[in-house]
Amino acid sequence: MFARKVRVEYRQGELLQPCPLKWLDSFSMRNFTNATVFDDTLPVADGIMEIGTHVPLDQLRDAMEDWFHRKSYLPKDGTLVLTQN
């Protein structure tokens, strides 16, 4: 089910840092009830998620970025970078 490993980092200015597990967990728990396309996401550690084969990376990045902005985890100029390992 969680066949892909994804690195989730945020960029603020020149710095690229792993997203804290707390952020990833917040997104995943919220989406278990609101967005079924993201049900197959499992936060593993800071900056690391395992996801299912049917989870579209571009939509995942956009949804996570939106959620992190709304939760004030990311500043307005902050962006996410997702990389499949």
Contact map, one row per residue, 1 for C-alpha under 8 A:
1110000000000000000000000000000000000001000000000011100000000000000000000000000000000
1111100000000000000000000000000000000001110000000111100000000000000000000000000000000
1111100000000000000000000000000000000000000000000111100000000000000000000000000000000
0111110000000000000000000000000000000000000000000111100000000000000000000000000000011
0111111000000000000000000000000000000000000000011110000000000000000000000000000000011
0001111100000000000000000000000000000000000000011110000000000000000000000000000001111
0000111110000000010000000000000000000000000000111000000000000000000000000000000011111
0000011111000000011000000000000000000000000000111000000000000000000000000000000111100
0000001111100001111000000000000000000000000000100000000000000000000000000000000111000
0000000111110001111000000000000000000000000000000000000000000000000000000100011110000
0000000011111111100000000000000000000000000000000000000000000000000000000000011110000
0000000001111111000000000000000000000000000000000000000000000000000000000010111000000
0000000000111110000000000000000000000000000000000000000000000000000000000000110000000
0000000000111111000000000000000000000000000000000000000000000000000000000000000000000
0000000000111111100000000000000000000000000000000000000000000000000000000000000000000
0000000011110111110000000000000000000000000000000000000000000000000000000000000000000
0000000011100011111000000000000000000000000000100000000000000000000000000000000000000
0000001111000001111100000000000000000000000001110000000000000000000000000000000000000
0000000111000000111110110000000000000000000001100000000000000000000000000000000000000
0000000000000000011111110000000000000000000011100000000000000000000000000000000000000
0000000000000000001111111000000000000000001111110000000000000000000000000000000000000
0000000000000000000111111100000000000000000000000000000000000000000000000000000000000
0000000000000000001111111110000000000000000000000000000000000000000100001000000000000
0000000000000000001111111111000000000000001001101000000000000000000000000000000000000
0000000000000000000011111111100000000000011000000000000000000000000000000000000000000
0000000000000000000001111111110000000000000000000000000000000000000000000000000000000
0000000000000000000000111111111000000000000000000000000000000001001100000000000000000
0000000000000000000000011111111100000110111000000000000000000000000000000000000000000
0000000000000000000000001111111110000000000000000000000000000000000000000000000000000
0000000000000000000000000111111111000000000000000000000000000000000000000000000000000
0000000000000000000000000011111111110110000000000000000000000000000000000000000000000
0000000000000000000000000001111111110110000000000000000000000000000000000000000000000
0000000000000000000000000000111111110000000000000000000000000000000000000000000000000
0000000000000000000000000000011111110000000000000000000000000000000000000000000000000
0000000000000000000000000000001111111110000000000000000000000000000000000000000000000
0000000000000000000000000000001111111110000000000000000000000000000000000000000000000
0000000000000000000000000000000000111111000000000000011000000000000000000000000000000
0000000000000000000000000001001100111111100000000000001000010000000000000000000000000
0000000000000000000000000001001100111111100000000000000000000000000000000000000000000
1100000000000000000000000000000000001111110000000011001000000000000000000000000000000
0100000000000000000000000001000000000111111000001111000000000000000000000000000000000
0100000000000000000000001001000000000001111100001110000000000000000000000000000000000
0000000000000000000010011001000000000000111110011100000000000000000000000000000000000
0000000000000000000010000000000000000000011111011100000000000000000000000000000000000
0000000000000000000110000000000000000000001111111000000000000000000000000000000000000
0000000000000000011110010000000000000000000111110000000000000000000000000000000000000
0000001110000000111110010000000000000000000011111000000000000000000000000000000000000
0000111100000000010010000000000000000000001111111100000000000000000000000000000000000
0000111100000000000000010000000000000000111110111110000000000000000000000000000000000
0111110000000000000000000000000000000000111100011111000000000000000000000000000000000
1111110000000000000000000000000000000001110000001111101000000000000000000000000000000
1111000000000000000000000000000000000001100000000111111000000000000000000000000000000
1111000000000000000000000000000000000000000000000011111000000000000000000000000000000
0000000000000000000000000000000000001000000000000001111100000000000000000000000000000
0000000000000000000000000000000000001101000000000011111110010000000000000000000000000
0000000000000000000000000000000000000000000000000000011111110000000000000000000000000
0000000000000000000000000000000000000000000000000000001111111000000000000000000001000
0000000000000000000000000000000000000000000000000000000111111100000000000000000000000
0000000000000000000000000000000000000000000000000000000111111110000000000000000000000
0000000000000000000000000000000000000100000000000000001111111111000000000000000000000
0000000000000000000000000000000000000000000000000000000011111111100000000000000111000
0000000000000000000000000000000000000000000000000000000001111111110000000000000000000
0000000000000000000000000000000000000000000000000000000000111111111000000000000000000
0000000000000000000000000010000000000000000000000000000000011111111100000000000000000
0000000000000000000000000000000000000000000000000000000000001111111110000100001100000
0000000000000000000000000000000000000000000000000000000000000111111111000000000000000
0000000000000000000000000010000000000000000000000000000000000011111111100000000000000
0000000000000000000000100010000000000000000000000000000000000001111111111100000000000
0000000000000000000000000000000000000000000000000000000000000000111111111111000000000
0000000000000000000000000000000000000000000000000000000000000000011111111000000000000
0000000000000000000000000000000000000000000000000000000000000000001111111100000000000
0000000000000000000000000000000000000000000000000000000000000000000111111110000000000
0000000000000000000000100000000000000000000000000000000000000000000111111110000000000
0000000001000000000000000000000000000000000000000000000000000000100110111111111000000
0000000000010000000000000000000000000000000000000000000000000000000010011111110000000
0000000000000000000000000000000000000000000000000000000000000000000010000111110000000
0000000000011000000000000000000000000000000000000000000000000000000000000111111000000
0000000001111000000000000000000000000000000000000000000000000000000000000111111100000
0000000001110000000000000000000000000000000000000000000000000000100000000100111110000
0000000111100000000000000000000000000000000000000000000000001000100000000000011111000
0000001111100000000000000000000000000000000000000000000000001000000000000000001111100
0000011110000000000000000000000000000000000000000000000010001000000000000000000111110
0000011100000000000000000000000000000000000000000000000000000000000000000000000011111
0001111000000000000000000000000000000000000000000000000000000000000000000000000001111
0001111000000000000000000000000000000000000000000000000000000000000000000000000000111
